């Protein structure tokens, strides 16, 4: 029993106080170990690639790469890694966005710590965990068969275009984005033009409004 493998965890949240609190609480569990922390989705991707943790506890509203798009990339590139969304948002957009991206669970930050531990164990057992406080929202959406427009526009964009969109909406210049993504300025300009064409906007102000409305960035 002493040699039983611990559940390895990566914490992805842009608030250090949240990460510190979660680390302290999780490491009280004899079968859990926090192996890395990230303050944005891009760093979370790097840790997942390098460490192959069992689970990532993922915030949604992070700079550079938000939790929804980071989850989508992790699930695609590292399908064995589980994602538990831990968010302040109870809005259907975010819940649906995370679950569609491939998260195995969703809970709110005002939940009790015991619920987080329970959620981790449920997810590690290849099941889905939805916090009771938002279960009715998920069920209502499941029962609602009417077509929704919220996700349809976002679904038109590639992962790279979503990354560029978020960075543009955060006020980064084309040169800064090119450096951040290790791409040429010409490539970034091409992505920017494609994004604007696909979501039917003609300026950065409208692009930013779109990013906020779709939950790609938060105010």
For each residue, the residues with C-beta under 8 A, 3 or more apart:
1: 4
2:
3:
4: 1 31
5:
6: 31 32 33
7: 31 32 33 54 55 120 124
8: 33 35 51 53 54 55
9: 26 32 33 34 35 53 54 55 56 57 120
10: 34 35 36 37 38 44 47 48 51 53 55 56 57
11: 19 22 23 34 36 37 38 56 57
12: 37 38 39 40 41 43 44 56 57 58 59 62 67 70
13: 18 19 22 37 38 39 57 59 62 86
14: 39 40 59 61 62 63
15: 18 19 59
16: 19 20 39
17: 20 21
18: 13 15 21 22 59 109
19: 11 13 15 16 22 23 37 39
20: 16 17 23 24
21: 17 18 24 25
22: 11 13 18 19 25 26 34 57 116
23: 11 19 20 26 27 34 37
24: 20 21 27 28
25: 21 22 28 113 116
26: 9 22 23 29 32 34 117
27: 23 24 32 33 34
28: 24 25
29: 26 32 117
30:
31: 4 6 7
32: 6 7 9 26 27 29 120
33: 6 7 8 9 27
34: 9 10 11 22 23 26 27 37
35: 8 9 10 47 51 53
36: 10 11 47 51 53
37: 10 11 12 13 19 23 34
38: 10 11 12 13 41 43 44 46 47
39: 12 13 14 16 19 43 62 63
40: 12 14 43 44 62 63 64 65
41: 12 38 44 45 58 62 64 65 66 67 69 70
42: 45 46 64 65 70
43: 12 38 39 40 46 47
44: 10 12 38 40 41 47 48 56 58 65 70 74
45: 41 42 48 49 65 70 73 74 77
46: 38 42 43 49 50
47: 10 35 36 38 43 44 50 51 53
48: 10 44 45 51 52 53 56 74 77 78 81
49: 45 46 52 77 78
50: 46 47
51: 8 10 35 36 47 48
52: 48 49 78 80 81
53: 8 9 10 35 36 47 48 56 81
54: 7 8 9 81 82 124
55: 7 8 9 10 81 82 83 84 120 123 124
56: 9 10 11 12 44 48 53 71 74 81 82 83 84
57: 9 10 11 12 13 22 84 86 116 120
58: 12 41 44 67 70 71 83 84 85 86 98 103
59: 12 13 14 15 18 62 67 85 86 87
60: 66 67 68 85 87 89 94 97 98 215 218
61: 14 66 67 87 88 89 217 218
62: 12 13 14 39 40 41 59 65 66 67 70
63: 14 39 40 170 217
64: 40 41 42 166 167 170 180
65: 40 41 42 44 45 62 69 70 163 166
66: 41 60 61 62 69 70 166 215 216 217
67: 12 41 58 59 60 61 62 70 71 85 87 98
68: 60 71 72 94 97 98 101 215 216
69: 41 65 66 72 73 101 159 162 163 166 216
70: 12 41 42 44 45 58 62 65 66 67 73 74
71: 56 58 67 68 74 75 83 85 98 101 102 103
72: 68 69 75 76 101 102 159
73: 45 69 70 76 77 159
74: 44 45 48 56 70 71 77 78 81 83 102
75: 71 72 78 79 81 83 101 102
76: 72 73 79 102 159
77: 45 48 49 73 74
78: 48 49 52 74 75 81
79: 75 76
80: 52
81: 48 52 53 54 55 56 74 75 78
82: 54 55 56 104 105 123 124
83: 55 56 58 71 74 75 98 101 102 103 104 105
84: 55 56 57 58 103 104 105 106 107 119 120 123 129
85: 58 59 60 67 71 94 95 98 103 105 106 107
86: 13 57 58 59 107 108 109 116
87: 59 60 61 67 94 98 106 107 108 109
88: 61 108 109 110
89: 60 61 93 94 95 215
90: 94 95 108 133 134 137
91: 94 95 215
92: 95 96 137 140 141
93: 89 96 97 150 214 215
94: 60 68 85 87 89 90 91 97 98 215
95: 85 89 90 91 92 98 99 106 134 137 138 141
96: 92 93 99 100 141 150 151
97: 60 68 93 94 100 101 151 154 215
98: 58 60 67 68 71 83 85 87 94 95 101 103 106
99: 95 96 102 103 106 138
100: 96 97 151
101: 68 69 71 72 75 83 97 98
102: 71 72 74 75 76 83 99
103: 58 71 83 84 85 98 99 106
104: 82 83 84 123 127 128 129
105: 82 83 84 85 119 122 123 128 129 130
106: 84 85 87 95 98 99 103 129 130 131 134 138
107: 84 85 86 87 111 115 116 119 129 130 131 134
108: 86 87 88 90 111 131 133 134
109: 18 86 87 88
110: 88
111: 107 108 115 116 131 133
112: 115 116
113: 25 116 117
114: 117 118
115: 107 111 112 118 119 131
116: 22 25 57 86 107 111 112 113 119 120
117: 26 29 113 114 120 121
118: 114 115 121 122 129
119: 84 105 107 115 116 122 123 129 131
120: 7 9 32 55 57 84 116 117 123 124
121: 117 118 124 125
122: 105 118 119 125 127 128 129
123: 55 82 84 104 105 119 120 126 127 128 129
124: 7 54 55 82 120 121
125: 121 122
126: 123
127: 104 122 123
128: 104 105 122 123
129: 84 104 105 106 107 118 119 122 123
130: 105 106 107 134 135 138
131: 106 107 108 111 115 119 134 135
132: 135
133: 90 108 111
134: 90 95 106 107 108 130 131 137 138
135: 130 131 132 138 139
136: 139 140
137: 90 92 95 134 140 141
138: 95 99 106 130 134 135 141 142
139: 135 136 142 143
140: 92 136 137 143 144
141: 92 95 96 137 138 144
142: 138 139
143: 139 140
144: 140 141
145:
146:
147: 152
148: 151 152
149: 152 153
150: 93 96 153 154 214
151: 96 97 100 148 154 155
152: 147 148 149 155 156
153: 149 150 156 157 198 199 210 214
154: 97 150 151 157 162 214 216
155: 151 152
156: 152 153 198 199
157: 153 154 161 162 165 195 198 199
158: 161 162
159: 69 72 73 76 162 163
160: 163 164 181 191
161: 157 158 164 165 191 194 195 198
162: 69 154 157 158 159 165 166 216
163: 65 69 159 160 166 167 181
164: 160 161 167 168 177 181 188 191 192 195
165: 157 161 162 168 169 195 207 210 211 216
166: 64 65 66 69 162 163 169 170 211 216 217
167: 64 163 164 170 172 176 177 180 181
168: 164 165 171 172 177 192 195 204 207 208 211
169: 165 166 204 207 208 210 211 212 216 217
170: 63 64 166 167 217
171: 168
172: 167 168 176 177 180
173: 176 177
174: 177 178 185 188 189 192
175: 178 179 185
176: 167 172 173 179 180
177: 164 167 168 172 173 174 180 181 183 188
178: 174 175 181 182 183 184 185 187 188
179: 175 176 182
180: 64 167 172 176 177
181: 160 163 164 167 177 178 188
182: 178 179
183: 177 178 187 188
184: 178 187 188
185: 174 175 178 188 189
186: 189 190
187: 178 183 184 190 191
188: 164 174 177 178 181 183 184 185 191 192
189: 174 185 186 192 193
190: 186 187 193 194
191: 160 161 164 187 188 194 195
192: 164 168 174 188 189 195 196
193: 189 190 196 197
194: 161 190 191 197 198
195: 157 161 164 165 168 191 192 198 199 207
196: 192 193 199 200 201 202 207
197: 193 194 200
198: 153 156 157 161 194 195
199: 153 156 157 195 196 207 210
200: 196 197
201: 196 206 207 210
202: 196 206
203: 206 207
204: 168 169 207 208
205: 208 209
206: 201 202 203 209 210
207: 165 168 169 195 196 199 201 203 204 210 211
208: 168 169 204 205 211 212 217
209: 205 206 212 213
210: 153 165 169 199 201 206 207 213 214 216
211: 165 166 168 169 207 208 214 216 217
212: 169 208 209 215 216 217 218 219
213: 209 210
214: 93 150 153 154 210 211
215: 60 66 68 89 91 93 94 97 212 218
216: 66 68 69 154 162 165 166 169 210 211 212
217: 61 63 66 166 169 170 208 211 212
218: 60 61 212 215
219: 212
